[in-house]
Amino acid sequence: MALSLSGGTAAAKTGNYDKEFEIFVDNQLVVHEGHIRNVEPVTRGRTGYSVPFLLTEEGKERFAEKTEGEGGNCGVIYLKRPHDSVLVFKKSFVKELGAGSEGFLDIRYDGGSHRFVFVPASPPDRETGSFNLKVPSVPVKSEGLSANSENYILSLKETGKISRAVFLGEKEEFTGIGSLPSDAVFHSDFLLVEREHDPSVLDEISGGNRLYAVNVKGVTPGNFRENTRTALDEGLFWRNLGRLADADVPFYLTFTNPDRNCLPEFKKEIADRFGEEILEGCFTIEPVQYKSIDENPGAFEKGAEDGR
């Protein structure tokens, strides 16, 4: 199988949520880019996260029409859904995902639809209260992809539905696996404050088709503690980031729920230490929590009326 798969897309790094904002209800697309007037920054309140947005007149009509009588079904908001990707994972990933996912009764993989299925912790109905992740996914074993998975990926590629593969898990989990596309980009997360990284290991992972997302979980010690409930080892952070830059490992920075007031100064410090180019392609990630429609039906009804 010959696939031409590339790394992250430029659109995924713009931060323009209104260009990649979607709402699905009962697994059906209700609102998308053409119906959005504006999307405001994600906010966090006492009951969770919210995504304020404004609809166009057409969007308001469509939202009202498509959500009528849908109380009890899940309303799911996507920001920057990787619609051009196929997720590749090992079966153990599903077990780990389910075990550590607060707020969900069940998370499973449906081989028939090639989708992850999420069931909220308190669904009104186990069937209508679930939703599918709207990104195609395939499992892989040590010996490689099954014939079914291989044919499925090939069909997605031939019809222009995917242009890249995203591997879920650590690089070591996929090392030596046969029949993976030779030109696929291995994309994984990279942590800076978990351990001291060996420069020789970083040299080994700097070549080939690899791309790493280096996530910064706080731009000040207080911001880091708020996001992780742990203390930030600033020395370890800067040492590992420096080693990563020195080894020419292909990566980009993401900032999760940063303190907006301190973010510019933090970026300046990074640029002063390692150069402006290290910030190329960086973007902010805001944590989002979906809610079932029937948890607050009035909010959906009001949103349909006033476009918010």
C-alpha positions in Angstrom: 0.0 0.0 0.0 1.4 3.4 -1.0 0.0 6.4 0.9 1.2 10.0 0.7 0.5 11.3 4.2 1.8 14.6 5.5 2.2 16.3 8.9 0.1 18.9 10.6 -2.0 21.3 8.4 -1.6 25.0 8.5 -5.3 25.4 9.3 -4.8 23.5 12.5 -2.4 26.2 13.7 -4.3 29.4 12.8 -6.4 29.7 16.0 -9.4 30.9 13.9 -12.0 28.8 15.6 -14.8 30.2 13.4 -13.2 28.6 10.4 -13.2 25.1 12.0 -16.1 25.2 14.4 -18.7 22.5 14.1 -21.7 21.3 16.1 -23.0 17.7 15.8 -26.3 16.6 17.3 -27.3 12.9 17.3 -24.1 12.4 15.2 -25.4 14.7 12.5 -23.7 17.9 11.4 -25.9 20.8 12.4 -23.7 23.9 12.3 -20.5 24.5 10.4 -18.3 27.3 9.1 -20.9 28.8 6.8 -23.3 29.3 9.7 -20.9 30.9 12.2 -20.6 34.7 12.6 -18.1 34.6 15.4 -16.6 32.2 18.0 -15.3 33.7 21.2 -12.4 32.3 23.4 -13.3 29.2 25.4 -14.1 30.2 29.1 -14.1 28.1 32.2 -16.7 28.5 34.8 -17.8 26.8 38.0 -19.7 24.1 36.1 -17.2 23.5 33.4 -16.1 25.0 30.1 -18.2 26.9 27.6 -17.7 28.0 24.0 -19.7 31.3 23.3 -20.6 31.6 19.6 -22.7 33.7 17.3 -24.7 32.3 14.4 -25.7 33.9 11.1 -29.4 34.2 10.4 -29.2 31.1 8.3 -27.4 29.4 11.1 -30.1 30.3 13.6 -32.8 28.8 11.4 -30.8 25.7 10.8 -29.9 25.2 14.5 -33.5 25.6 15.5 -34.7 23.2 12.8 -32.1 20.5 13.4 -32.3 20.5 17.2 -36.1 20.5 17.5 -37.2 17.3 19.4 -33.6 16.3 20.0 -33.6 16.6 23.8 -31.7 13.7 25.3 -29.3 13.4 22.4 -25.7 14.6 22.6 -24.6 18.0 21.3 -20.9 17.9 20.5 -18.8 20.9 19.6 -15.6 20.4 17.6 -12.8 22.9 17.4 -10.3 22.1 14.7 -11.5 18.6 14.0 -8.7 16.7 12.1 -11.1 15.9 9.2 -8.2 15.1 6.9 -6.7 12.4 9.1 -7.0 8.8 10.0 -6.1 7.8 13.6 -3.9 4.8 14.1 -3.8 3.2 17.5 -3.1 0.0 19.3 -5.9 -1.8 21.2 -4.3 -1.1 24.5 -4.9 2.6 23.8 -8.7 2.1 24.1 -8.4 0.5 27.5 -6.2 3.3 28.8 -8.5 5.9 27.3 -11.5 4.4 29.0 -9.8 4.0 32.3 -8.7 7.6 32.6 -11.7 9.4 31.2 -13.7 11.1 33.8 -17.3 11.9 32.8 -17.8 8.9 30.5 -19.5 5.7 31.2 -17.9 3.9 28.3 -15.4 4.6 25.5 -15.0 1.9 22.9 -13.9 1.3 19.3 -16.5 0.3 16.8 -14.8 -1.7 14.0 -17.8 -1.6 11.7 -17.8 2.2 11.5 -14.1 2.7 12.2 -15.0 5.2 14.9 -14.5 5.7 18.6 -17.8 5.8 20.5 -18.3 7.8 23.7 -21.1 7.3 26.2 -21.5 10.0 28.9 -21.5 9.0 32.5 -25.2 9.9 32.9 -26.8 9.4 29.5 -30.7 9.6 29.3 -30.4 6.6 27.0 -27.4 4.4 26.3 -27.9 4.4 22.6 -29.2 7.9 21.8 -27.0 9.4 24.5 -23.7 8.3 22.8 -21.8 9.9 20.0 -19.1 8.9 17.5 -15.8 10.7 17.2 -16.0 12.2 13.7 -12.5 11.1 12.7 -11.8 7.7 11.0 -9.7 5.3 13.1 -8.0 2.0 12.6 -6.3 -0.4 15.1 -2.8 -1.8 14.3 -1.2 -4.9 15.7 2.5 -5.7 16.1 2.5 -7.5 12.7 0.9 -4.5 11.0 -2.4 -3.4 9.7 -5.1 -6.0 9.0 -6.3 -6.4 5.4 -9.5 -4.7 6.3 -7.8 -1.7 7.9 -5.4 -1.4 5.0 -8.2 -1.5 2.4 -10.1 1.1 4.4 -7.2 3.5 4.6 -6.6 3.0 0.9 -10.2 3.8 0.0 -10.1 7.0 2.2 -6.9 8.1 0.4 -8.1 7.3 -3.1 -11.3 9.3 -2.5 -9.4 12.3 -1.1 -10.8 12.1 2.4 -7.5 11.8 4.2 -4.0 13.2 3.7 -2.3 12.3 6.9 -2.1 9.6 9.6 -2.0 10.5 13.3 -0.5 7.8 15.6 -2.0 7.7 19.1 0.5 6.7 21.7 4.3 6.8 22.2 6.8 6.3 19.4 8.2 3.1 21.0 4.7 1.4 20.7 4.9 1.6 16.9 8.5 0.8 16.4 9.0 -2.3 14.2 5.4 -2.7 13.2 5.2 -4.0 9.7 3.0 -2.7 6.8 2.7 0.8 8.0 3.0 3.4 5.2 6.6 4.3 4.7 5.8 7.9 4.0 3.4 8.3 6.9 4.4 11.0 9.4 4.7 9.8 13.0 3.0 12.4 15.2 3.2 12.3 19.0 3.2 14.4 22.1 6.4 15.3 23.8 6.6 16.2 27.5 9.1 18.6 29.0 8.7 18.2 32.7 8.3 14.4 33.2 12.0 13.5 33.2 15.5 14.6 32.1 15.7 13.7 28.4 18.9 12.0 27.2 20.4 14.0 24.3 21.5 10.8 22.6 17.9 9.6 22.5 16.8 13.0 21.1 19.3 12.7 18.3 17.8 9.3 17.4 14.3 10.7 17.1 15.3 13.8 15.1 15.3 12.0 11.7 12.7 10.4 9.5 9.1 11.3 9.1 8.4 12.5 12.6 6.6 15.5 14.1 6.2 16.2 17.8 3.7 18.4 19.6 5.4 19.9 22.7 2.7 20.9 25.1 3.2 23.7 27.6 0.7 23.3 30.4 1.3 26.6 32.0 3.2 29.9 31.3 3.8 30.7 35.0 4.3 28.4 38.0 0.8 29.4 39.2 -0.8 28.8 35.8 0.9 25.4 35.6 -0.3 24.4 39.1 -3.9 25.5 38.2 -3.8 23.3 35.0 -2.0 20.2 36.4 -2.3 20.5 40.2 1.4 19.9 40.4 4.4 22.1 40.9 6.4 23.3 37.9 10.1 22.4 37.7 11.2 25.4 35.7 14.8 24.3 35.5 13.8 20.9 34.0 11.5 22.6 31.6 14.1 24.9 30.1 16.8 22.2 30.0 14.6 19.8 28.1 13.4 22.5 25.7 17.0 23.5 25.0 18.0 19.9 24.4 15.1 19.4 22.1 16.1 22.5 20.1 19.8 21.5 20.0 18.9 18.1 18.6 16.9 19.5 15.7 13.9 17.4 16.6 11.0 18.5 14.4 8.4 19.9 16.8 5.9 22.7 17.4 4.7 24.3 20.6 1.2 24.3 22.0 0.0 26.2 25.0 -2.8 24.6 27.0 -5.1 27.0 28.8 -2.4 29.7 29.3 -2.7 32.8 31.4 -3.4 35.3 28.6 -1.8 38.2 30.4 1.5 36.3 30.8 1.6 34.5 27.5 3.2 37.3 25.5 6.1 37.7 28.0 6.6 33.9 28.2 6.8 33.6 24.4 9.3 36.5 24.4 11.5 34.6 26.9 11.3 31.5 24.7 12.3 33.6 21.6 15.2 35.3 23.5 16.6 31.9 24.6 16.2 29.9 21.4 15.2 32.3 18.6 11.9 33.4 17.0 11.8 30.4 14.7 11.0 28.1 17.6 7.6 29.7 17.9 6.7 29.1 14.3 3.4 27.2 14.0 2.7 27.5 17.8 -0.9 27.8 18.9 -3.1 27.8 22.0 -5.3 24.9 23.1 -8.4 25.6 25.1 -9.9 22.6 27.0 -13.5 22.0 26.0 -16.2 20.0 27.7 -19.3 19.0 25.8 -22.7 18.8 27.5 -25.7 16.7 26.6 -28.6 18.9 25.3 -31.0 17.8 28.0 -28.7 19.0 30.7 -29.5 22.6 29.9 -32.2 22.6 27.1 -33.0 26.2 27.7 -29.5 27.2 26.6 -29.9 25.5 23.3 -33.4 26.9 22.8 -32.2 30.4 23.6 -29.2 29.9 21.3 -31.5 29.0 18.5 -33.6 32.2 19.1 -30.9 34.8 19.5 -28.1 33.1 17.5 -25.7 32.7 20.4 
